[in-house]
């Protein structure tokens, strides 16, 4: 695995991190690439995993919207692993390629994305790009479809996905070949 970190053997990690590795091997057939980095800081890794798990139990943003936001944020942040893994999760849960195929060009395809999805994607892009004016406009549009509590949850998810994708990109965490999706448009 070619990352910016020195390679470590599985036995170099504490037993409780190796339990996470074993779980991922059963679920995915391999340890997910980021876990080799997160496992170096077990306390942070477990807090991160708990946070991700908590979002899976929230009704908003739902799984479809959460994965769409995740793929788009990952494209913007150049995280090949996140695009790969989140697109895989989307396709496994929802089966349709169309949304994933057009995610990097979503504004040009209103026939593919619902008004709620377009509002959330615009907001995610504005927040990810630190565009204050865009965020102010996008949140007004987002609030047409979502109550304030849902806006908070969506904003939190955008922050979590930015943490994950920026972490992985900074450490050059490689994709694992779950799903081939273009990393991002050439105009970004």
N, C-alpha and C positions, 0 to 999 in steps of 0.2 A: 504494500500500500504506500503510494508516494504522497506523503504529506510533508509539511514543514517541520514535523516533529521526528525525533529519533524513534525508530521502531522498538516496540517492547513485546516481549513474549506474554502470552496469556497468564502464565504462572507468576509474572512480575506484579500482577494486580491482586488486591486483597480478595479474599474468598467471596465477600458479598458483592463485589463487582463482577466476579466470575459467574455468580448466579444470574446476573443480568445478561451476561454473554450467553450462558446456557439457554436462557429463555428465548433470546433472539435467534439462536441457532435452531431451536425447535420451531419457532414461528416463521422465520424467514430463510432458514437453511444456512445462515451465516450471521456473524456479528455485524451489525450495521457500522459502517465506516466511522461515523462521528463518535461512537461509544469508545473507540480506542483512545480518543482525545479526552472526552468527558470523564472516562474512567480514571484519569490521572488526578482528578479532583472529585472523589466520591460524594462528598457532601453536596457540592454544587450539582453534580450529576443527578442525585436522587431528588433534589428540589426541582430541577428542570423536568424530570420524568413525572413527578407528582403534578406539576403545573400542566403538562401536556395531558395527563390523564384526567385532570379536572375538566378541561375544556371538552373532552369527549362526552362528559355527562351533562353539559349545558345544552339547552334547546336552541340558543342563539349565540353565535352563528351556528346554523345547522351544519352537518357534515359536508354537504355539497358546497355550500358557500365557503366554509372553512378551507376546504381543499382547493377551490378555485383561487381564493385569496393567497393561499400558501404557494401555489405554483407561480402566480404572477409576481408576488414579492420575491420569490427565489430567482426568477428570471432577471428582475431588476438588479438584484444583489449578486448576480453571477454565481449562484450556488448550484453547481451541476448535481450534487448529491440530492439537494432538496427538490429540484425540479423533477429529477428521476423518481425519487421516493414518493413525493406528493402526487405526481401524475399517476403513478402506479396505484396509490391508494384511491384516487378518484375513479380510475377505470375499474378497479376491483369492486368498488361500492356502487358505481353508477353505470358502468358498462359503455356509455356513449363516448366516442372519440371527439365528436364535433366541438364541444366546448374547449377541450384541451387543445385541439388542433388550431383553434382561433384565439386562444387566450392572450397571446402577445399582440393581437390586433382587435381586441374586443370592441373598441369604439366604432370600428368599421363594420361590425356585424351585429346590429341590434336584433336581427332575426334569430340569432343564436342565443343571446343572453337576455334574461328578463330585465325589466326596469330596476328591480331590487338588486340584482347581480351587478348591473352596470353602475348603480350608485355606490355599491360597496367596493367595486374594483377601482372606481375613480378616487374614492376616499383612501383606499389602501395605497394607491400610487402616490397621491399627494403627501400622505404621511411618510411613506418610505423615502420619498425624494426631498423631504423637508421643505415642501412648498407651502408656505404660510397662506398665501392668497388662495392657492388651489385647495388647501385643506378647509379654509373657511367656507368656500363655495361648496365643496364636496360634502361637508357635514350637513349643510342645509338641505341638500338633495337627499342625503342618507336618512335624515329625520323625517322625510316624507313617507318612508317605508318602515322605519324602525323606531320604537320607543327609546327613551334615554337609557334605560338599563341595557337594552340590546346594543345601543351605540357604544356604551362602555365596554361590553363584552367583545364587540367587533374590534374596537381600538386596542384592547388588551391582546387579542389574538394577533393583530397586526404587529404589535410590539414583540410578542413571543416569536413570531415567524421571522421578524427582522433580527432578533437575537440569534436564532438558530442559523439562518442563512448567512449572516455576517460572520458568525463564529466559524462556520464551515468554510466559507470562502477565504477568510484570513489564514486559516490553517491548511488550505488547499486539500480539503477532504474530498476524495474522489467519488464519482458516482459509482453505483454498483450494478448498473445494467438492468434494473427492474423494468424500466419503460423508457423508450426513446422519445423525447420531446425536445424541440429546439430550445437551447438555453435562453435565448432572448432575441428580439428583433435587432437588426443591424443599425437601426437609427437611434438606439438608446445609448 
